[in-house]
Amino acid sequence: MMTHRPSAERGHVNHGWLSAKHSFSFASYIDRDNMGFRKLRVLNEDRIQAGKGFGEHPHDNMEIVTYVIEGSLAHKDSTGNVATLARGDVQVMTAGSGILHSEFNASSTEELHLLQIWIHPERQDTSPGHGEARFDDDQKQDRLQAIASQDGRDESLTFGADATIYASLLKAGQQIEYRPGEGRHCWLQVVSGNLEVGGLRLRAGDGAAFSEETLIKLHAYGDSEFLLFDLS
């Protein structure tokens, strides 16, 4: 079974310095019919103006993944990690028993475009942690590149959630197939381009949930970028 989540139906807030689209309920956007999907709780597409961002704030008991689409992100957290991430960089922050962090657009001139992802962990109150890795475009080209997982497969970042996040760049005319394991569920998020799956055309910002599917076929009608989540 596939359920379409069109981009236009996402929640949208515009604070001037931040334009954010929410696939699921988040902050002031409340949608009782879209509180998350399986362990995937937050999927926000953020556009942050030059020099702006989020001051220090707390998180706990959540696996937080940042996927940079364009621009550069300055990150600092209470475990001592300081980093600047650009396109191709992925960050995993295990909030665990509690962590403080800040995030800002590191550029004084360019917009920052990213996906912020929260996934429920398997265990509560673990030690906070942080990891980052770079996945160049050629690693994602016409294949599913694991970028975060519980077991570190395919040189992905590890986290404490029963989930795997794949990233892919698919050239126009190319096709990828994915076979979820028994009892698994998938979420597809289109970053850019034009994909067809199950006879449905998906465009940038669209999402789709899959349950009880044994085969997912993705066909690109234009050069496309997307994330695929495999969830328990």
N, C-alpha and C positions, 0 to 999 in steps of 0.2 A: 504494500500500500504506500502510495506517495501523496504527500500533502504539500501544496505550493504555498510559499510565503512571499508574495510579491513585494518588491522594494517599496512601492508607493503605500503599502499598508503598514509599514514599520512606523514606530513612534519617531517623532522628529522634534528636537529642541534646537534653538538657535540663540546663543548667548552673546552673539557678536564675535567674541574671540574664539568660540567653539560652536561648530555645527555638528550635531551628533544624531545618528539614526540608530534606533534600538530594535533589534529583532524580537526581543522579549522585554517584559516589564523591567524598568530600571528607573530609580530615583523618582522624579515627578511623573513619569509615564507609567500609568497603570493599565494593564490589559490582562484581565483575568483569564482570557482564553489563550494567552501566550505568556506563560510564566517561566518558560524554559522548555527544553526537550531532553528527556532522560537526564543525564548528569550535566548537560550543557545548560548553564544558568544565565549567562550574559554573553551577548554577541553584539558589540557596538561598533559602528563605523564612525570614526571621529575625524574631523578636519579641524586642526588647531592653527590659529593665526601665528605669524612670526613673533617669537619672543614670549608667547603666552603659554599657559599650562595649568597644571594642578599642583597647588602647594602641598606640603607634607600632610598626609592623612593616613588613617589606619586601615588595615585589613586583617582578617583572621579566617582560618579554616576554609581556604579556597585556593585552587591552582589557577594562577592568573598568567595568561599567555598574551604577549604583544607581538603583532605581525605588522611590520612597517611596510607600507605600500609605496609611499614617496616622502621625501624629506628626511629630517634627522630628529631624533628624540634624545633628550638628556634625562637620564635616570639616576636617582640617588635613593638609597634605602638605609634603614637602621642596622643592617648587618654589616655595613661598611662598603657596600658595592656602589661604585660610581661608574657609569658607562654612557657612551653616546652610540646610538643605534641608527643605521641607515637602511635603505632598501636592501632586502636580502637577509637582514638580521632578524632573529627571533629571540625573544626573551621569555623565560619561564620564571615566575616568582611563586614559591610555595609560601603562602602566608602563615600556615600552621598556627601555632599558639598566639601569634600576633606579630605584625611588622608595620613599620611606618615607611612611607616612601613618597617621593615627589616625581613629577613628570612634566617636562617643559619642551616646547619646540626649541631646538638648539640653534635654529637659524634666525637671523635678524631680518631676513627678507623673504624667505620662502615658506609656503604653507606646509604643514605636516599632515599626512594622511595615513591612518593606521586602523587596524582592527584590534579591539580589546576583547579578550575572551576569558570568561570565568567558568571553571568546571569544578563540580563538587569532588572532594578527595575521598579516598577510601577510608582514611583514618583521620580522627580529629586530634588537634593539639600537638601535632608533630613539630619538630624544630624548623623554624623558618629557613628558607634557602633560596638560592638564586642561580640561574644559569643562562647563558646566551651562546648562540652559535650563528654562523653565517651559512646560508644556503643560496648560492649563486643561481642565476636564471638557468644556466645550462644543467644544473642538477635537477631542476624541476621540469625541464623541457620534455613534453610528450611522455611524461611518466608521473607516477605518484611518488613524491618524495616525503617520507615521514619526517616531520619537523619536531614533534613532541609525542612521547609515548611512555607507558609504564615500564617497558622493558628496554628502552634505548635502541630499538631496532633501526637499522639503516642509518646509524650514526646520528639519530635524533636526540634531542634533549629529553631527559627523564623527568617525570613528575609522579605524584602520588595518586593519580586518577586512573580508573579502568577505562582508558580511552586512548585512541591514536589519532593525531591530526596529520593529515597529508596536505601538501601544497603541490599545485601543478600549473604549468603553462602549456596550453594546448594550441598548436597551430591550426589555422583554418583547414578544415577537411580531415583532421585527425580524430581518432576515437580512442577512448580508454575504457576498459571494463574493470569493474571491481566486484568481488564476491564476498559479501559479509558472512561471517561465521554464524553458526546456528545461535539464535537468541540475541544477535547483535542488531543494532539500529544505526542509521547513518543520517547525518545532516550535511547538505551541500550548500555552500555559500559562494555565490559568483562575485568575484572581485571586479572583473572587467570582461568585456567581450560578449559572446552570444553562443550559448550552449543549448543542445537539445537532449532531453532525457525523458524516456517513457512517453514520447510523442509530444512533450511539452517544451516550448521554447523559453529559455531562461536568459535574462539579461543582467547587467551589472546591478548588484544590490539585491537580487532575488535570492531566496533560499528555498530549500525543499527538504522535507523530512521523509525518511524511508524506514518502514518497519515490515518485517516478514517478507523481505525481498532476498532472493538468492543471487541475483545478478543485476548490477546497475551499469548501464551503458551510457557513456557521455560522448556526444559528438559535437565538435566545434564548427559552427558556421562562420565564425570569425576568430582571429587570434584571441584567446581567452585565458584568464587567470582565475583560479578558484581554490577553495579549501574544502576538503572532505573529512568529516569527523566520523570515526567509528566508535560507537558508544555501547555500554552495557545496558 
